[in-house]
Amino acid sequence: MKSSELLKELSGKSLDELREKLVELRRQQMTLRMQLATGQLAQNDQVRNVRRDIARVKTIITQTIKQGDAA
């Protein structure tokens, strides 16, 4: 999924949905780390992409919280 598509998808979600997405991405990251450690991971760029997606979700969570405080 492209980053612009992910941002569009995440921007419309509630704070609870964003937190669920974060947990899902962290689980995926852990799975990828295990595959990388055991030599089973064929596409090493997946680790980087998931890490960046986690950062995007965290950024949107922070922005959502700040917008809630400002309102």
Secondary structure as GFF3:
##gff-version 3
##sequence-region A 1 71
A	DSSP	alpha_helix	3	11	.	.	.	ID=ss1
A	DSSP	alpha_helix	15	38	.	.	.	ID=ss2
A	DSSP	alpha_helix	45	70	.	.	.	ID=ss3
###
